[in-house]
Amino acid sequence: MAILVIEDNAQLAANLYDYLEACGHSLDAAPDGLSGLHLAASKDYDAIVLDWNLPRLDGLSLLRRLRGEAKKAVPVIMLTARDQLADKIDGFESGLDDYLVKPVALAEIEVRLRALVARRRQAAAPDDVLAVGDLQFNLSTQEAHRAGRRVALTRTGRRLLELLMRESPHVVARARLERAAWGDDGAPGADLLRSHMYVLRRAVDVEPEAPLLHTVPGSGYRLCVR
């Protein structure tokens, strides 16, 4: 994901930058409201982490201008020390997508960012397009793309991927996957499903992208954002 961090606390901004970058995301950072608004309005980000008490332009005013003047619908998480209900209400009424009160674990911020972006992409996808995180599968064309990269799929891989995406984030049992790929008789060989899942995983999860396809020992497989 492409993420913009607008935070005037240099230490916190650095910690966020380092952690999110280590998770595989691309980062921009701004130390004040005006420079943050300029970046947010002029570039396309998947999500924004926004402080409230910023120099030059406070976070809430930035958000209102981003939603109003710039017409940007990018998901925004407010990260602030303000913990009053009235502040939270003001934030959400101004267009916030999530609200976190400092201090907060960096891992929680990353998880919430992923969830926001996944929901936004799912809502924006046409009816004939399945979406999980940054992976999309067009049911009409039978083509898959991840973060703009075309995912090479075999005929069996398409059947497996469709079922996994429809059931995401739930675990899909091996028997269901085998029926989807080969019909009621199941896989003609004991290790055939494992082989096809290996090929599918190599096609979907290409470094430095975060893994989406996960093996659940003793149960099956699931496709989800972690």
CYANA upper distance limits for C-alpha pairs under 8 A (distance plus 0.5 A):
  1 MET  CA     24 GLY  CA      8.27
  1 MET  CA     25 HIS  CA      5.44
  1 MET  CA     26 SER  CA      6.70
  1 MET  CA     45 TYR  CA      8.25
  1 MET  CA     46 ASP  CA      6.28
  1 MET  CA     47 ALA  CA      8.16
  2 ALA  CA     25 HIS  CA      6.52
  2 ALA  CA     26 SER  CA      5.33
  2 ALA  CA     27 LEU  CA      6.49
  2 ALA  CA     28 ASP  CA      8.50
  2 ALA  CA     45 TYR  CA      5.61
  2 ALA  CA     46 ASP  CA      5.71
  2 ALA  CA     47 ALA  CA      7.33
  3 ILE  CA     25 HIS  CA      7.55
  3 ILE  CA     26 SER  CA      6.70
  3 ILE  CA     27 LEU  CA      5.55
  3 ILE  CA     28 ASP  CA      6.96
  3 ILE  CA     45 TYR  CA      6.19
  3 ILE  CA     46 ASP  CA      6.45
  3 ILE  CA     47 ALA  CA      5.60
  3 ILE  CA     48 ILE  CA      6.10
  3 ILE  CA     49 VAL  CA      8.02
  4 LEU  CA     27 LEU  CA      6.35
  4 LEU  CA     28 ASP  CA      5.34
  4 LEU  CA     29 ALA  CA      6.14
  4 LEU  CA     30 ALA  CA      8.20
  4 LEU  CA     40 ALA  CA      7.87
  4 LEU  CA     45 TYR  CA      7.23
  4 LEU  CA     47 ALA  CA      7.11
  4 LEU  CA     48 ILE  CA      5.24
  4 LEU  CA     49 VAL  CA      6.75
  5 VAL  CA     13 ALA  CA      7.50
  5 VAL  CA     16 LEU  CA      8.27
  5 VAL  CA     17 TYR  CA      8.07
  5 VAL  CA     27 LEU  CA      7.85
  5 VAL  CA     28 ASP  CA      6.78
  5 VAL  CA     29 ALA  CA      5.20
  5 VAL  CA     30 ALA  CA      6.85
  5 VAL  CA     48 ILE  CA      6.43
  5 VAL  CA     49 VAL  CA      5.31
  5 VAL  CA     50 LEU  CA      6.75
  6 ILE  CA     13 ALA  CA      8.30
  6 ILE  CA     29 ALA  CA      6.28
  6 ILE  CA     30 ALA  CA      5.28
  6 ILE  CA     31 PRO  CA      6.49
  6 ILE  CA     32 ASP  CA      7.18
  6 ILE  CA     33 GLY  CA      7.67
  6 ILE  CA     36 GLY  CA      6.20
  6 ILE  CA     48 ILE  CA      8.02
  6 ILE  CA     49 VAL  CA      6.63
  6 ILE  CA     50 LEU  CA      5.45
  6 ILE  CA     51 ASP  CA      6.63
  7 GLU  CA     12 LEU  CA      8.07
  7 GLU  CA     13 ALA  CA      6.27
  7 GLU  CA     29 ALA  CA      8.02
  7 GLU  CA     30 ALA  CA      6.91
  7 GLU  CA     31 PRO  CA      5.77
  7 GLU  CA     32 ASP  CA      7.19
  7 GLU  CA     49 VAL  CA      8.46
  7 GLU  CA     50 LEU  CA      6.91
  7 GLU  CA     51 ASP  CA      5.79
  7 GLU  CA     54 LEU  CA      7.54
  8 ASP  CA     13 ALA  CA      7.72
  8 ASP  CA     30 ALA  CA      8.04
  8 ASP  CA     31 PRO  CA      4.87
  8 ASP  CA     32 ASP  CA      6.32
  8 ASP  CA     51 ASP  CA      8.18
  8 ASP  CA     54 LEU  CA      6.63
  8 ASP  CA     55 PRO  CA      7.91
  9 ASN  CA     13 ALA  CA      6.53
  9 ASN  CA     31 PRO  CA      8.05
 10 ALA  CA     14 ALA  CA      6.55
 10 ALA  CA     31 PRO  CA      8.07
 11 GLN  CA     15 ASN  CA      6.69
 12 LEU  CA     16 LEU  CA      6.62
 13 ALA  CA     17 TYR  CA      6.51
 13 ALA  CA     29 ALA  CA      7.95
 14 ALA  CA     18 ASP  CA      6.56
 15 ASN  CA     19 TYR  CA      6.54
 16 LEU  CA     20 LEU  CA      6.44
 16 LEU  CA    106 LEU  CA      7.32
 17 TYR  CA     21 GLU  CA      6.43
 17 TYR  CA     27 LEU  CA      6.98
 17 TYR  CA     29 ALA  CA      8.15
 18 ASP  CA     22 ALA  CA      6.60
 19 TYR  CA     23 CYS  CA      6.92
 19 TYR  CA    106 LEU  CA      7.63
 20 LEU  CA     24 GLY  CA      7.23
 20 LEU  CA     25 HIS  CA      6.24
 20 LEU  CA     26 SER  CA      8.24
 20 LEU  CA     27 LEU  CA      8.07
 20 LEU  CA    110 GLU  CA      7.33
 21 GLU  CA     25 HIS  CA      5.37
 21 GLU  CA     26 SER  CA      6.43
 21 GLU  CA     27 LEU  CA      7.09
 23 CYS  CA    210 ALA  CA      8.02
 24 GLY  CA    208 PRO  CA      6.52
 24 GLY  CA    209 GLU  CA      6.87
 24 GLY  CA    210 ALA  CA      7.15
 29 ALA  CA     36 GLY  CA      8.12
 30 ALA  CA     35 SER  CA      6.48
 30 ALA  CA     36 GLY  CA      5.53
 30 ALA  CA     39 LEU  CA      8.48
 31 PRO  CA     35 SER  CA      7.82
 31 PRO  CA     36 GLY  CA      7.74
 31 PRO  CA     54 LEU  CA      8.31
 32 ASP  CA     36 GLY  CA      6.55
 32 ASP  CA     54 LEU  CA      5.95
 32 ASP  CA     55 PRO  CA      5.68
 32 ASP  CA     56 ARG  CA      6.70
 32 ASP  CA     57 LEU  CA      7.43
 33 GLY  CA     37 LEU  CA      6.49
 33 GLY  CA     54 LEU  CA      6.16
 33 GLY  CA     55 PRO  CA      6.62
 33 GLY  CA     56 ARG  CA      6.14
 33 GLY  CA     57 LEU  CA      4.81
 33 GLY  CA     58 ASP  CA      6.35
 33 GLY  CA     59 GLY  CA      6.93
 33 GLY  CA     62 LEU  CA      6.88
 34 LEU  CA     38 HIS  CA      6.73
 34 LEU  CA     56 ARG  CA      6.53
 34 LEU  CA     57 LEU  CA      6.19
 34 LEU  CA     62 LEU  CA      8.18
 35 SER  CA     39 LEU  CA      6.83
 36 GLY  CA     40 ALA  CA      6.54
 37 LEU  CA     41 ALA  CA      6.41
 37 LEU  CA     62 LEU  CA      6.57
 37 LEU  CA     66 LEU  CA      7.44
 38 HIS  CA     42 SER  CA      6.48
 39 LEU  CA     43 LYS  CA      6.29
 40 ALA  CA     44 ASP  CA      7.61
 40 ALA  CA     45 TYR  CA      7.76
 40 ALA  CA     48 ILE  CA      8.49
 40 ALA  CA     66 LEU  CA      7.91
 41 ALA  CA     66 LEU  CA      7.07
 41 ALA  CA     70 ALA  CA      6.26
 41 ALA  CA     72 LYS  CA      7.50
 45 TYR  CA     74 VAL  CA      7.24
 46 ASP  CA     74 VAL  CA      6.77
 46 ASP  CA     75 PRO  CA      7.49
 46 ASP  CA    117 VAL  CA      6.98
 47 ALA  CA     74 VAL  CA      6.24
 47 ALA  CA     75 PRO  CA      5.38
 47 ALA  CA     76 VAL  CA      6.34
 47 ALA  CA     77 ILE  CA      8.36
 47 ALA  CA    113 LEU  CA      7.29
 47 ALA  CA    117 VAL  CA      7.37
 48 ILE  CA     74 VAL  CA      7.74
 48 ILE  CA     75 PRO  CA      6.83
 48 ILE  CA     76 VAL  CA      5.23
 48 ILE  CA     77 ILE  CA      6.75
 49 VAL  CA     76 VAL  CA      6.46
 49 VAL  CA     77 ILE  CA      5.48
 49 VAL  CA     78 MET  CA      6.60
 49 VAL  CA     79 LEU  CA      7.11
 50 LEU  CA     59 GLY  CA      6.90
 50 LEU  CA     76 VAL  CA      7.36
 50 LEU  CA     77 ILE  CA      6.53
 50 LEU  CA     78 MET  CA      5.32
 50 LEU  CA     79 LEU  CA      6.24
 51 ASP  CA     59 GLY  CA      6.22
 51 ASP  CA     78 MET  CA      6.31
 51 ASP  CA     79 LEU  CA      5.55
 51 ASP  CA     80 THR  CA      5.99
 52 TRP  CA     58 ASP  CA      6.23
 52 TRP  CA     59 GLY  CA      4.58
 52 TRP  CA     60 LEU  CA      6.68
 52 TRP  CA     78 MET  CA      7.37
 52 TRP  CA     79 LEU  CA      7.57
 52 TRP  CA     80 THR  CA      6.24
 53 ASN  CA     58 ASP  CA      5.91
 53 ASN  CA     59 GLY  CA      6.75
 53 ASN  CA     80 THR  CA      8.13
 54 LEU  CA     58 ASP  CA      5.22
 54 LEU  CA     59 GLY  CA      6.66
 57 LEU  CA     61 SER  CA      7.12
 57 LEU  CA     62 LEU  CA      6.94
 58 ASP  CA     62 LEU  CA      6.72
 59 GLY  CA     63 LEU  CA      6.63
 60 LEU  CA     64 ARG  CA      6.78
 60 LEU  CA     91 GLY  CA      7.18
 60 LEU  CA     94 SER  CA      7.75
 61 SER  CA     65 ARG  CA      6.77
 62 LEU  CA     66 LEU  CA      6.54
 63 LEU  CA     67 ARG  CA      6.67
 63 LEU  CA     94 SER  CA      7.34
 63 LEU  CA     95 GLY  CA      7.48
 63 LEU  CA     96 LEU  CA      8.13
 64 ARG  CA     68 GLY  CA      6.33
 64 ARG  CA     94 SER  CA      6.28
 64 ARG  CA     95 GLY  CA      7.64
 65 ARG  CA     69 GLU  CA      5.66
 65 ARG  CA     70 ALA  CA      6.96
 66 LEU  CA     70 ALA  CA      5.39
 66 LEU  CA     71 LYS  CA      6.72
 66 LEU  CA     72 LYS  CA      6.23
 67 ARG  CA     71 LYS  CA      5.38
 67 ARG  CA     72 LYS  CA      5.76
 67 ARG  CA     73 ALA  CA      6.98
 67 ARG  CA     95 GLY  CA      7.43
 68 GLY  CA     72 LYS  CA      8.27
 75 PRO  CA     96 LEU  CA      7.95
 75 PRO  CA     97 ASP  CA      6.34
 75 PRO  CA    116 LEU  CA      7.05
 75 PRO  CA    117 VAL  CA      7.37
 75 PRO  CA    120 ARG  CA      8.19
 76 VAL  CA     96 LEU  CA      6.14
 76 VAL  CA     97 ASP  CA      5.92
 76 VAL  CA     98 ASP  CA      7.15
 77 ILE  CA     96 LEU  CA      6.98
 77 ILE  CA     97 ASP  CA      6.43
 77 ILE  CA     98 ASP  CA      5.15
 77 ILE  CA     99 TYR  CA      6.08
 77 ILE  CA    100 LEU  CA      7.66
 77 ILE  CA    113 LEU  CA      8.18
 78 MET  CA     91 GLY  CA      8.33
 78 MET  CA     96 LEU  CA      7.52
 78 MET  CA     98 ASP  CA      6.82
 78 MET  CA     99 TYR  CA      5.29
 78 MET  CA    100 LEU  CA      6.53
 79 LEU  CA     99 TYR  CA      6.81
 79 LEU  CA    100 LEU  CA      5.46
 79 LEU  CA    101 VAL  CA      6.44
 79 LEU  CA    102 LYS  CA      7.04
 80 THR  CA     99 TYR  CA      8.44
 80 THR  CA    100 LEU  CA      6.99
 80 THR  CA    101 VAL  CA      5.65
 80 THR  CA    102 LYS  CA      6.03
 81 ALA  CA    101 VAL  CA      5.79
 81 ALA  CA    102 LYS  CA      5.42
 81 ALA  CA    103 PRO  CA      7.99
 82 ARG  CA     87 ASP  CA      7.25
 82 ARG  CA    101 VAL  CA      7.03
 83 ASP  CA     87 ASP  CA      7.55
 83 ASP  CA     88 LYS  CA      7.88
 83 ASP  CA    101 VAL  CA      6.57
 84 GLN  CA     88 LYS  CA      7.09
 85 LEU  CA     89 ILE  CA      6.69
 86 ALA  CA     90 ASP  CA      6.70
 87 ASP  CA     91 GLY  CA      6.66
 88 LYS  CA     92 PHE  CA      6.76
 88 LYS  CA     99 TYR  CA      7.49
 89 ILE  CA     93 GLU  CA      6.51
 90 ASP  CA     94 SER  CA      6.61
 91 GLY  CA     95 GLY  CA      7.10
 91 GLY  CA     96 LEU  CA      6.06
 91 GLY  CA     99 TYR  CA      8.32
 92 PHE  CA     96 LEU  CA      5.04
 92 PHE  CA     97 ASP  CA      7.28
 92 PHE  CA     98 ASP  CA      8.18
 97 ASP  CA    116 LEU  CA      8.07
100 LEU  CA    104 VAL  CA      7.72
104 VAL  CA    108 GLU  CA      7.62
104 VAL  CA    109 ILE  CA      7.99
105 ALA  CA    109 ILE  CA      7.23
106 LEU  CA    110 GLU  CA      6.90
107 ALA  CA    111 VAL  CA      6.73
108 GLU  CA    112 ARG  CA      6.62
109 ILE  CA    113 LEU  CA      6.65
110 GLU  CA    114 ARG  CA      6.81
111 VAL  CA    115 ALA  CA      6.76
111 VAL  CA    226 ARG  CA      7.62
112 ARG  CA    116 LEU  CA      6.62
113 LEU  CA    117 VAL  CA      6.72
114 ARG  CA    118 ALA  CA      6.53
114 ARG  CA    133 GLY  CA      7.82
114 ARG  CA    225 VAL  CA      7.63
114 ARG  CA    226 ARG  CA      8.41
115 ALA  CA    119 ARG  CA      6.67
115 ALA  CA    225 VAL  CA      8.36
116 LEU  CA    120 ARG  CA      6.67
117 VAL  CA    121 ARG  CA      6.62
117 VAL  CA    133 GLY  CA      7.50
118 ALA  CA    122 GLN  CA      6.59
118 ALA  CA    131 ALA  CA      8.37
118 ALA  CA    132 VAL  CA      6.87
118 ALA  CA    133 GLY  CA      5.05
118 ALA  CA    134 ASP  CA      7.75
119 ARG  CA    123 ALA  CA      6.59
120 ARG  CA    124 ALA  CA      6.68
121 ARG  CA    125 ALA  CA      6.53
121 ARG  CA    131 ALA  CA      7.37
121 ARG  CA    133 GLY  CA      7.75
121 ARG  CA    134 ASP  CA      8.21
122 GLN  CA    130 LEU  CA      7.98
122 GLN  CA    131 ALA  CA      6.01
122 GLN  CA    132 VAL  CA      7.65
125 ALA  CA    129 VAL  CA      6.36
125 ALA  CA    130 LEU  CA      7.66
125 ALA  CA    131 ALA  CA      7.47
128 ASP  CA    138 ASN  CA      6.54
128 ASP  CA    139 LEU  CA      5.87
128 ASP  CA    140 SER  CA      6.94
129 VAL  CA    136 GLN  CA      6.99
129 VAL  CA    137 PHE  CA      6.01
129 VAL  CA    138 ASN  CA      4.90
129 VAL  CA    139 LEU  CA      6.35
129 VAL  CA    140 SER  CA      8.47
130 LEU  CA    136 GLN  CA      6.04
130 LEU  CA    137 PHE  CA      5.59
130 LEU  CA    138 ASN  CA      6.95
130 LEU  CA    139 LEU  CA      7.91
130 LEU  CA    162 GLU  CA      8.32
130 LEU  CA    165 MET  CA      7.10
130 LEU  CA    166 ARG  CA      7.69
131 ALA  CA    135 LEU  CA      6.12
131 ALA  CA    136 GLN  CA      4.89
131 ALA  CA    137 PHE  CA      6.95
131 ALA  CA    165 MET  CA      7.60
132 VAL  CA    136 GLN  CA      7.05
132 VAL  CA    165 MET  CA      7.10
132 VAL  CA    168 SER  CA      7.89
132 VAL  CA    223 LEU  CA      8.20
132 VAL  CA    224 CYS  CA      7.08
132 VAL  CA    225 VAL  CA      7.75
133 GLY  CA    224 CYS  CA      7.98
133 GLY  CA    225 VAL  CA      6.58
134 ASP  CA    146 ARG  CA      5.93
134 ASP  CA    147 ALA  CA      5.83
135 LEU  CA    144 ALA  CA      7.71
135 LEU  CA    145 HIS  CA      6.34
135 LEU  CA    146 ARG  CA      4.75
135 LEU  CA    147 ALA  CA      7.15
136 GLN  CA    144 ALA  CA      6.02
136 GLN  CA    145 HIS  CA      5.86
136 GLN  CA    146 ARG  CA      6.74
137 PHE  CA    142 GLN  CA      7.26
137 PHE  CA    143 GLU  CA      6.33
137 PHE  CA    144 ALA  CA      4.73
137 PHE  CA    145 HIS  CA      7.06
137 PHE  CA    162 GLU  CA      7.97
138 ASN  CA    142 GLN  CA      5.83
138 ASN  CA    143 GLU  CA      5.92
138 ASN  CA    144 ALA  CA      6.70
139 LEU  CA    143 GLU  CA      7.85
142 GLN  CA    158 ARG  CA      7.62
143 GLU  CA    150 ARG  CA      8.15
143 GLU  CA    151 VAL  CA      8.00
143 GLU  CA    153 LEU  CA      8.42
144 ALA  CA    150 ARG  CA      6.52
144 ALA  CA    151 VAL  CA      5.76
144 ALA  CA    152 ALA  CA      8.00
144 ALA  CA    153 LEU  CA      8.28
145 HIS  CA    149 ARG  CA      5.73
145 HIS  CA    150 ARG  CA      4.83
145 HIS  CA    151 VAL  CA      5.74
146 ARG  CA    150 ARG  CA      6.88
146 ARG  CA    151 VAL  CA      7.16
146 ARG  CA    204 VAL  CA      7.89
151 VAL  CA    203 ALA  CA      6.28
151 VAL  CA    204 VAL  CA      6.72
152 ALA  CA    203 ALA  CA      6.54
153 LEU  CA    157 GLY  CA      5.93
153 LEU  CA    158 ARG  CA      6.50
153 LEU  CA    200 LEU  CA      7.62
153 LEU  CA    203 ALA  CA      7.61
154 THR  CA    158 ARG  CA      6.74
155 ARG  CA    159 ARG  CA      7.26
156 THR  CA    160 LEU  CA      6.82
156 THR  CA    181 ALA  CA      6.14
156 THR  CA    196 HIS  CA      8.00
157 GLY  CA    161 LEU  CA      6.42
157 GLY  CA    196 HIS  CA      7.26
157 GLY  CA    197 MET  CA      8.20
157 GLY  CA    199 VAL  CA      8.42
157 GLY  CA    200 LEU  CA      6.45
158 ARG  CA    162 GLU  CA      6.56
159 ARG  CA    163 LEU  CA      6.98
159 ARG  CA    180 ALA  CA      6.76
159 ARG  CA    181 ALA  CA      6.29
160 LEU  CA    164 LEU  CA      6.71
160 LEU  CA    177 LEU  CA      6.70
160 LEU  CA    180 ALA  CA      7.16
160 LEU  CA    181 ALA  CA      6.82
161 LEU  CA    165 MET  CA      6.51
161 LEU  CA    200 LEU  CA      8.33
162 GLU  CA    166 ARG  CA      6.59
163 LEU  CA    167 GLU  CA      6.70
163 LEU  CA    177 LEU  CA      7.87
163 LEU  CA    180 ALA  CA      7.89
164 LEU  CA    168 SER  CA      6.43
164 LEU  CA    172 VAL  CA      7.22
164 LEU  CA    221 TYR  CA      8.31
164 LEU  CA    222 ARG  CA      6.66
164 LEU  CA    223 LEU  CA      6.25
165 MET  CA    169 PRO  CA      8.36
165 MET  CA    223 LEU  CA      6.85
167 GLU  CA    171 VAL  CA      7.93
167 GLU  CA    172 VAL  CA      7.58
167 GLU  CA    222 ARG  CA      8.45
168 SER  CA    222 ARG  CA      7.05
168 SER  CA    223 LEU  CA      6.06
168 SER  CA    224 CYS  CA      6.35
169 PRO  CA    222 ARG  CA      6.83
169 PRO  CA    223 LEU  CA      6.45
169 PRO  CA    224 CYS  CA      5.39
169 PRO  CA    225 VAL  CA      8.30
170 HIS  CA    222 ARG  CA      6.48
170 HIS  CA    223 LEU  CA      8.15
170 HIS  CA    224 CYS  CA      8.50
171 VAL  CA    216 VAL  CA      7.90
171 VAL  CA    219 SER  CA      7.89
171 VAL  CA    220 GLY  CA      6.82
171 VAL  CA    221 TYR  CA      5.99
171 VAL  CA    222 ARG  CA      5.07
171 VAL  CA    223 LEU  CA      8.34
172 VAL  CA    176 ARG  CA      7.16
172 VAL  CA    177 LEU  CA      7.41
172 VAL  CA    219 SER  CA      8.10
172 VAL  CA    220 GLY  CA      6.04
172 VAL  CA    221 TYR  CA      5.91
172 VAL  CA    222 ARG  CA      6.40
173 ALA  CA    177 LEU  CA      7.03
173 ALA  CA    219 SER  CA      6.09
173 ALA  CA    220 GLY  CA      4.88
173 ALA  CA    221 TYR  CA      7.16
174 ARG  CA    178 GLU  CA      6.63
174 ARG  CA    193 LEU  CA      8.39
174 ARG  CA    219 SER  CA      7.41
174 ARG  CA    220 GLY  CA      5.34
174 ARG  CA    221 TYR  CA      7.77
175 ALA  CA    179 ARG  CA      6.74
175 ALA  CA    186 GLY  CA      7.70
176 ARG  CA    180 ALA  CA      6.68
177 LEU  CA    181 ALA  CA      6.72
177 LEU  CA    193 LEU  CA      8.42
178 GLU  CA    182 TRP  CA      6.34
178 GLU  CA    183 GLY  CA      7.65
178 GLU  CA    186 GLY  CA      5.43
178 GLU  CA    187 ALA  CA      5.97
178 GLU  CA    193 LEU  CA      7.19
179 ARG  CA    183 GLY  CA      4.86
179 ARG  CA    184 ASP  CA      5.72
179 ARG  CA    185 ASP  CA      7.52
179 ARG  CA    186 GLY  CA      5.53
179 ARG  CA    187 ALA  CA      8.01
181 ALA  CA    186 GLY  CA      8.15
181 ALA  CA    187 ALA  CA      8.17
182 TRP  CA    186 GLY  CA      5.84
182 TRP  CA    187 ALA  CA      6.36
187 ALA  CA    192 LEU  CA      6.96
187 ALA  CA    193 LEU  CA      7.29
188 PRO  CA    192 LEU  CA      7.77
189 GLY  CA    193 LEU  CA      8.48
191 ASP  CA    195 SER  CA      6.84
192 LEU  CA    196 HIS  CA      6.84
193 LEU  CA    197 MET  CA      6.58
194 ARG  CA    198 TYR  CA      6.65
195 SER  CA    199 VAL  CA      6.95
196 HIS  CA    200 LEU  CA      6.63
197 MET  CA    201 ARG  CA      6.46
198 TYR  CA    202 ARG  CA      6.81
199 VAL  CA    203 ALA  CA      6.86
200 LEU  CA    204 VAL  CA      6.64
201 ARG  CA    205 ASP  CA      6.14
201 ARG  CA    213 LEU  CA      6.61
202 ARG  CA    206 VAL  CA      7.00
204 VAL  CA    212 LEU  CA      7.99
204 VAL  CA    213 LEU  CA      8.06
205 ASP  CA    209 GLU  CA      6.71
205 ASP  CA    210 ALA  CA      7.40
205 ASP  CA    211 PRO  CA      5.82
205 ASP  CA    212 LEU  CA      7.05
205 ASP  CA    213 LEU  CA      7.78
206 VAL  CA    210 ALA  CA      8.49
206 VAL  CA    211 PRO  CA      8.45
211 PRO  CA    225 VAL  CA      8.16
212 LEU  CA    223 LEU  CA      5.82
212 LEU  CA    224 CYS  CA      5.66
212 LEU  CA    225 VAL  CA      6.14
212 LEU  CA    226 ARG  CA      8.03
213 LEU  CA    221 TYR  CA      7.73
213 LEU  CA    222 ARG  CA      6.49
213 LEU  CA    223 LEU  CA      5.04
213 LEU  CA    224 CYS  CA      7.15
214 HIS  CA    221 TYR  CA      6.22
214 HIS  CA    222 ARG  CA      5.90
214 HIS  CA    223 LEU  CA      6.68
214 HIS  CA    224 CYS  CA      8.19
215 THR  CA    220 GLY  CA      6.75
215 THR  CA    221 TYR  CA      5.12
215 THR  CA    222 ARG  CA      7.15
216 VAL  CA    220 GLY  CA      5.74
216 VAL  CA    221 TYR  CA      5.87
216 VAL  CA    222 ARG  CA      7.76
